Amino acid sequence: MAFQLNDNDVMSYHRDGFLLVPRLFDSELIAMLSHTARADQRYQSLAVDRSDREGAASRLSLRYDLPEDLYGGLVRSEDIVLTTERLLGEEVYHYHHKMMMKEPFVGGAWEWHQDYGYWYHGWFLSPAITSCMIAVDRATRANGCLQVIPGSHALGRIDHGGVGDQMSANQERVDAILSRYEKTYVEMDPGDALFFHSNLLHRSDQNTSPDPRWVLICCYAARSNEPANGLPPAYEYLERWSVDRIKEIGKQHLMSLTGSSSASP
Ligand SMILES: O=C(O)CCC(=O)C(=O)O
């Protein structure tokens, strides 16, 4: 039975611009994801660095395609897809997914931004795109958990400019917003999921701790919000997979990488 939002959850997403769902995924699935991603040399080789304003590398591995493996299974998770459809109020399709790999001591920061600050340039006419961040490791203030400004999604799209290799929301505007709105640190346990609006202002600090902070972020566009320039990503029907089906493909994926389907050390 898929996870079901209640009306209060939906209301708080629309009020705050995000919704934290504790333990959306169990420890077996998250251990599988952690072992798979860390054993996956090909995935690691696709990773790129986006330096922050101090030159520290923020590492991510991003894919627009939808593989028949554990990552593709999670993107198709009925718990995520049905929740996102309820939050956006219509059918959604896969935009992209990415592993954000904030490594101990060296993982860079992400500057204040809205995702729609980037995605606007991909000709999405509306911010009807929602992300689901799944914690692979425990995310704390020390290892650079996400920070958000609740309610900032309602302020509309802010101008963004280049900072390091990233796009950052106009600093004067962010300062003005922070003089009226409180920022919040979103600490997460492995398996927790954070759904957030593409206009929500968010950032994260460098990881100065000995603990990694990896998260998988799956991003979904509303079906009515295909890019207006006719370029990808075009709508494609997204299957909805049960957690058992995801675990089944996850075992095969892990086996293909390590020779064992067990995620135990
Ligand atoms: O991984 C993080 O800390 C930030 C991720 C982020 O800002 C994004 O994907 O838009």
PDBQT file of the ligand as one rigid body, heavy atoms in Angstrom, charges set to zero:
ROOT
HETATM    1  O1  LIG A 301      22.487  18.680  -2.201  1.00  0.00    +0.000 OA
HETATM    2  C1  LIG A 301      22.339  19.798  -1.719  1.00  0.00    +0.000 C 
HETATM    3  O2  LIG A 301      22.766  20.127  -0.632  1.00  0.00    +0.000 OA
HETATM    4  C2  LIG A 301      21.611  20.865  -2.483  1.00  0.00    +0.000 C 
HETATM    5  C3  LIG A 301      20.902  20.354  -3.663  1.00  0.00    +0.000 C 
HETATM    6  C4  LIG A 301      20.243  21.433  -4.412  1.00  0.00    +0.000 C 
HETATM    7  O3  LIG A 301      20.271  22.544  -4.037  1.00  0.00    +0.000 OA
HETATM    8  C5  LIG A 301      19.513  21.144  -5.613  1.00  0.00    +0.000 C 
HETATM    9  O4  LIG A 301      19.563  20.018  -6.106  1.00  0.00    +0.000 OA
HETATM   10  O5  LIG A 301      18.858  22.037  -6.121  1.00  0.00    +0.000 OA
ENDROOT
TORSDOF 0
